[in-house]
Amino acid sequence: MKRLPVVICMCLVFGALAFFPGIGMAAEEEINCVKCHRRVTPGHVTDWETSTHAEMGIDCSVCHGSEHQSAKNKHLAVMPDESVCGDCHYDQFEQFQAGKHNHGWKSLNAMPVTHLEPDALMEGGRGCGGCHNMGIKTEKEKEAIRATGNRYQNNSCDECHTRHTFAKSEAQDPRACQQCHMGYDHPQWEMWSSAKHGTRWFAKDQGRLPENATAPTCQECHLPEGTHTNRTAWGFFGVRLPMPDDKQWASDRATILKALGVLNPKTGEPTKRLEVIKELDMARLTEKDWQDERTKMIKTCAKCHSKSYGKTQLEAGDEMMQKADRLMAKAINIVAALYEDGILKKPAEYEFAYPDIMYFMRTNGKSMDNLSHIDQVLFQMFMKHRMRTYQGCFHVNPDYAYWYGWAMMTKDLGEIEELAHLLREAHKEKKE
């Protein structure tokens, strides 16, 4: 059943207040909320008072319920989830469900390393969980979070529209993306802000360019026309199906998929992780799916550039990904040979005697002793430097694509070759 538009919802609310005096009690409850919370959480009250919600008469009880009336029963306050927002913002809710932001929480929990790390970094939101909180959760998942003492990471909407202003203007500012899309493995903020697109936006924001000057933001490229559905052609890991026609690239991509645990290193057959990738939409798995996303991006580029220019630039990024995959596969094969020859021992948690990038820096599985340094360099090469190589190309940032990306991949490969030589020599001496 299609939900009513927001304006009609509001008319019904105000109409009900006029014709049903008993509902007017909400005003009394709101005064009580503000009186108390102006002392307890003053910032929340100030934010709400400046919000569109306040202007429209949407009070605390609409989102938090009316059961909580004092400090004694604070546990009765409802922590609203995305469905509460969706009662009015139904189009945005449905769009969010179809995008990759909705898979943040589930993709975090699909990573084997997540369950080895401190809860304070995951459920507590001080590490991966601080951003990967995004995503609609089941009641069982919410209960598990509450059991750790965390009851606030319950809603994805407030990642971009922060509590309690929930401002559209805040979410449209590219700095809203910065808190998550930055740093070690996904420095998109750094790439965009120091590339031509970003520098023009900052100049325009400071009044140094006219209002009608083009200055693309993250949202204009990845959430065009205000949609809440975000997907990219290559996906986060930069792998896709079907395999390319180029035999070397197909072989290299298969090697990377083995290190991601998606293909069995011995047989080349898909593993259960492929099903997780499918469920969480972490990669494009058909040519049509990939081409659809590429076509959308070319259309976006064409708002400022010619279509042929946008197409050419994106194809240059594809070419650099192919070259990066060649280096990556060489490095993986060197480390894989150490496992095959028994020089590196398979950790108990690994499914195969093969490098497993999904364990991140935890290269001895659960144990923090005797971590494999060569595996850690391999992980760094994949998750930090390969990411920067191709993401730097797609964000048109020369320094990130070369010095922070490609050049560092070549350095990683040299280190891996040297470490493998030393490990083999040490193993030979031990046997003698």
C-alpha positions in Angstrom: 0.0 0.0 0.0 1.5 3.4 -1.0 2.0 5.8 1.9 0.6 9.3 1.8 2.7 12.2 0.9 4.3 14.2 3.7 2.1 17.2 3.2 -1.1 15.1 3.5 0.3 13.4 6.6 0.8 16.8 8.2 -2.6 17.9 7.3 -4.1 14.8 8.9 -2.0 15.4 12.0 -3.1 19.0 12.4 -6.7 18.1 11.5 -6.8 15.4 14.1 -5.5 17.9 16.8 -8.3 20.3 15.8 -11.2 17.8 15.8 -10.0 15.4 18.6 -9.2 17.5 21.7 -7.7 14.4 23.5 -4.9 14.3 21.0 -3.9 17.8 22.1 -2.3 16.2 25.1 0.8 15.8 22.9 1.4 19.5 23.3 1.6 19.0 27.1 3.9 16.1 26.7 6.1 18.1 24.4 6.5 20.9 27.0 7.5 18.3 29.6 10.1 16.8 27.2 11.6 20.2 26.5 11.6 21.3 30.1 13.6 18.2 31.2 15.8 17.8 28.2 16.9 21.4 28.1 18.8 20.4 31.3 19.8 16.9 30.4 20.5 17.1 26.7 20.4 20.8 25.8 22.0 20.4 22.4 19.2 18.0 21.3 16.6 20.6 22.2 18.4 23.4 20.5 18.8 21.3 17.3 15.1 20.3 17.3 14.0 23.9 17.9 15.9 24.9 14.7 14.5 22.0 12.7 11.8 21.8 10.0 10.2 19.1 12.2 9.7 21.7 14.9 8.3 24.2 12.4 5.8 21.6 11.3 4.8 20.7 14.8 6.4 17.3 14.8 7.3 16.8 18.5 9.4 14.3 20.4 6.5 11.8 20.9 6.1 11.3 17.1 9.5 9.7 16.9 10.2 8.6 20.5 6.7 7.7 21.7 4.9 9.0 24.8 5.7 6.3 27.3 8.9 8.0 28.7 7.8 10.8 31.0 10.6 11.0 33.6 14.1 9.8 34.4 12.7 6.8 36.1 11.3 5.3 32.9 13.9 6.6 30.4 14.2 3.1 29.0 10.7 3.4 27.6 11.8 6.1 25.1 11.7 4.6 21.6 14.9 4.8 19.6 13.4 5.3 16.2 14.7 3.3 13.3 14.5 4.0 9.5 10.9 2.7 9.3 9.8 5.5 11.6 11.4 8.1 9.2 9.9 6.1 6.3 6.4 6.7 7.7 6.6 10.2 6.2 9.7 10.1 4.0 8.6 7.0 2.1 10.3 7.6 -1.2 13.7 8.2 0.5 13.2 5.1 2.6 12.5 2.9 -0.4 15.5 4.4 -2.3 17.8 3.8 0.7 16.7 0.2 0.9 18.0 -0.3 -2.7 21.4 1.3 -2.2 24.7 0.1 -0.8 24.5 2.3 2.3 21.7 -0.1 3.5 24.3 -2.9 3.4 26.8 -1.3 5.7 25.9 -3.2 8.9 25.5 -6.5 7.2 28.7 -6.2 5.3 30.6 -5.4 8.5 29.2 -8.5 10.2 30.0 -10.6 7.1 33.7 -9.9 7.5 35.4 -12.7 9.5 37.7 -10.2 11.2 34.8 -8.3 12.7 34.1 -11.0 15.2 37.7 -11.0 16.5 37.9 -7.3 17.2 36.9 -5.4 20.4 33.1 -4.7 20.7 33.9 -1.0 21.5 35.3 -0.6 18.0 32.4 -2.5 16.3 29.0 -2.2 18.1 30.4 0.7 20.2 30.9 2.7 17.0 34.5 3.9 17.7 35.9 1.9 14.9 34.4 0.2 11.9 30.9 0.3 13.5 31.0 4.1 13.6 30.3 4.1 9.9 29.1 0.6 9.2 26.3 1.1 11.6 24.3 2.1 8.5 21.8 -0.4 7.3 18.3 -1.7 8.3 18.7 -4.2 11.1 16.5 -7.1 12.2 15.0 -7.1 15.7 17.4 -9.8 16.6 20.4 -7.7 15.5 19.0 -4.7 17.5 18.7 -6.8 20.6 22.3 -8.0 20.2 23.5 -4.4 20.0 21.5 -3.4 23.1 22.9 -6.3 25.0 26.4 -4.7 24.6 25.0 -1.5 26.2 24.7 0.4 23.0 21.2 1.5 22.1 21.8 4.5 19.9 23.2 3.0 16.7 19.7 2.2 15.6 19.0 4.5 12.6 20.9 5.0 9.4 19.2 8.3 8.4 21.0 10.2 11.2 24.4 9.3 9.7 23.9 12.1 7.1 21.0 14.1 8.6 22.3 14.2 12.1 20.0 14.4 15.2 18.0 16.4 15.9 18.0 18.9 13.1 17.7 16.3 10.4 18.6 19.0 7.9 18.6 18.3 4.2 21.1 21.0 3.7 23.6 19.3 6.0 23.3 16.0 4.1 23.9 17.8 0.8 27.1 19.3 2.1 30.1 17.1 0.8 31.6 17.4 4.3 28.7 15.1 5.5 30.4 12.3 3.5 33.8 13.0 5.0 33.3 11.3 8.3 33.1 7.9 6.6 34.6 8.2 3.2 38.2 9.1 4.3 41.3 7.5 5.6 43.1 4.2 5.2 41.1 2.1 2.7 38.7 4.7 1.2 40.1 8.2 1.1 37.5 9.5 -1.3 37.2 12.7 0.7 40.9 13.4 0.4 40.8 12.6 -3.3 37.8 14.7 -4.1 38.7 17.7 -1.9 42.3 18.0 -3.4 41.2 17.4 -7.0 39.7 19.9 -9.4 36.1 19.1 -8.5 36.7 19.7 -4.8 38.9 22.8 -5.2 36.2 24.4 -7.3 33.5 23.6 -4.8 35.5 25.2 -2.0 36.2 28.3 -4.1 32.4 28.5 -4.9 31.5 27.9 -1.2 33.8 30.9 -0.2 32.2 33.2 -2.9 35.2 33.1 -5.2 33.2 31.6 -8.1 29.7 32.7 -9.2 26.6 30.8 -8.0 26.0 29.2 -11.4 29.6 27.9 -11.7 29.8 24.1 -11.9 31.4 22.5 -8.8 30.4 18.8 -8.4 29.9 17.4 -4.9 30.0 13.8 -3.8 26.2 13.8 -3.8 25.8 15.2 -7.3 27.9 12.3 -8.7 26.8 9.5 -6.4 23.4 10.5 -5.3 22.1 12.5 -8.3 18.8 14.3 -8.2 18.6 13.7 -4.5 18.2 9.9 -4.8 19.1 7.9 -1.7 20.1 4.9 -3.8 23.9 4.8 -4.3 25.7 2.2 -6.3 28.9 2.2 -8.4 29.9 0.2 -11.4 33.0 -1.4 -9.9 31.8 -1.7 -6.3 34.1 -1.3 -3.3 36.5 -4.2 -3.9 37.0 -3.4 -7.6 36.1 -6.9 -8.8 33.2 -8.0 -11.0 31.8 -10.8 -13.1 31.8 -12.0 -15.8 35.5 -12.3 -16.3 37.2 -10.1 -18.9 38.1 -11.4 -22.4 41.7 -10.6 -21.8 43.2 -13.9 -20.5 45.8 -12.3 -18.3 43.4 -10.0 -16.6 40.9 -12.8 -16.1 43.6 -14.9 -14.4 44.6 -12.0 -12.2 41.1 -11.3 -11.2 40.5 -15.0 -10.3 43.6 -14.8 -8.1 42.2 -11.8 -6.3 38.9 -13.5 -5.9 40.7 -16.4 -4.3 42.4 -14.1 -1.8 39.0 -12.6 -1.0 37.8 -16.1 -0.2 35.2 -16.0 -3.0 36.8 -18.8 -5.1 38.3 -22.0 -3.8 42.1 -21.7 -4.4 42.4 -25.4 -5.3 39.4 -25.9 -7.5 38.5 -22.3 -8.6 34.9 -23.1 -7.7 32.7 -20.5 -5.9 32.7 -20.6 -2.1 29.9 -19.6 0.4 31.4 -16.1 0.4 30.1 -15.5 -3.1 26.6 -15.9 -1.8 27.3 -13.2 0.8 28.6 -10.9 -2.0 25.5 -11.5 -4.0 23.2 -10.9 -1.0 24.9 -7.7 0.0 25.3 -6.4 -3.6 29.1 -5.9 -3.0 30.0 -6.4 -6.7 28.4 -6.3 -10.1 27.8 -9.8 -11.2 26.5 -9.4 -14.7 27.6 -7.3 -17.7 24.3 -5.5 -17.8 24.4 -4.6 -14.1 27.8 -3.1 -14.6 27.0 -1.3 -17.8 23.8 0.2 -16.3 25.8 1.8 -13.5 28.5 3.0 -15.9 25.8 4.5 -18.2 24.4 6.4 -15.2 27.8 7.8 -14.3 28.5 8.9 -17.9 25.1 10.7 -17.9 26.2 12.4 -14.7 29.5 13.4 -16.2 27.7 14.8 -19.2 26.1 17.5 -17.1 29.4 19.3 -17.2 31.5 17.5 -19.9 30.9 15.8 -23.2 29.7 12.2 -23.0 32.8 11.1 -25.0 35.1 12.8 -22.5 33.4 11.2 -19.5 33.5 7.8 -21.2 37.2 8.2 -22.0 38.1 9.2 -18.4 36.3 6.2 -16.9 37.9 3.8 -19.4 41.3 5.2 -18.3 40.3 4.2 -14.7 39.4 0.7 -16.0 42.8 0.4 -17.6 44.7 1.3 -14.4 42.6 -1.2 -12.5 43.8 -3.9 -15.0 47.4 -2.9 -14.4 46.9 -2.7 -10.6 45.4 -6.2 -10.7 48.5 -7.5 -12.5 50.7 -6.3 -9.6 48.3 -7.6 -7.0 48.1 -11.1 -8.5 51.9 -11.3 -8.6 52.0 -10.5 -4.9 49.2 -12.9 -3.9 50.8 -15.8 -5.8 54.2 -15.2 -4.0 52.5 -15.4 -0.6 50.3 -18.3 -1.7 53.4 -20.3 -2.7 54.7 -19.9 0.9 51.5 -21.4 2.3 51.6 -24.2 -0.3 55.2 -25.1 0.6 54.5 -25.1 4.4 56.7 -22.0 5.1 53.6 -20.1 6.3 51.2 -22.1 8.5 47.5 -21.9 8.0 45.8 -20.2 10.9 42.9 -22.3 12.4 40.3 -19.7 11.3 41.4 -19.7 7.7 39.3 -21.9 5.4 42.3 -22.6 3.1 46.1 -22.6 3.3 46.1 -19.4 1.3 46.3 -15.7 2.1 42.9 -14.4 3.2 42.6 -10.6 2.8 39.3 -10.6 4.7 41.2 -11.1 8.0 42.7 -7.6 7.5 45.8 -7.2 9.7 44.8 -10.2 11.8 47.1 -12.4 9.8 47.2 -15.2 12.4 43.5 -15.5 12.7 42.2 -15.1 16.3 45.6 -15.1 17.9 47.6 -11.9 18.2 50.9 -13.8 18.5 53.2 -14.6 15.6 51.3 -12.5 13.1 52.5 -12.9 9.5 54.2 -9.7 8.4 54.3 -10.6 4.7 50.5 -11.2 4.8 50.1 -7.8 6.4 52.1 -6.1 3.6 49.9 -8.0 1.1 46.7 -6.7 2.9 48.1 -3.2 2.8 48.9 -3.5 -0.9 45.3 -4.5 -1.6 43.2 -2.5 0.8 45.2 0.7 0.9 47.4 1.1 -2.2 45.3 -0.8 -4.8 42.2 1.1 -3.6 44.1 4.5 -4.1 45.3 3.5 -7.5 41.9 3.0 -9.1 39.9 5.3 -6.9 42.4 8.1 -7.5 41.9 7.6 -11.2 38.1 7.7 -11.0 38.2 10.8 -8.7 40.7 12.4 -11.1 43.4 12.9 -8.5 46.9 12.5 -10.0 48.8 12.3 -6.7 46.6 9.7 -5.1 46.5 7.6 -8.3 50.3 7.6 -8.7 52.3 8.4 -5.5 49.8 7.1 -2.9 48.6 4.3 -5.1 50.5 2.8 -8.0 54.0 3.8 -6.7 53.3 2.3 -3.3 51.9 -0.9 -4.9 55.3 -1.4 -6.7 57.0 -0.8 -3.4 54.8 -3.4 -1.6 55.5 -5.9 -4.3 59.3 -5.4 -3.9 59.0 -5.8 -0.1 56.9 -9.0 -0.5 59.5 -10.4 -2.9 62.3 -9.7 -0.5 60.4 -11.0 2.5 59.5 -14.2 0.6 63.2 -14.7 -0.2 64.2 -14.3 3.5 61.5 -16.6 4.7 62.6 -19.3 2.2 66.2 -19.0 3.2 65.3 -19.2 6.9 63.1 -22.2 6.3 65.9 -23.9 4.3 68.4 -23.3 7.2 65.9 -24.7 9.7 65.6 -27.9 7.7 69.3 -28.3 7.4 
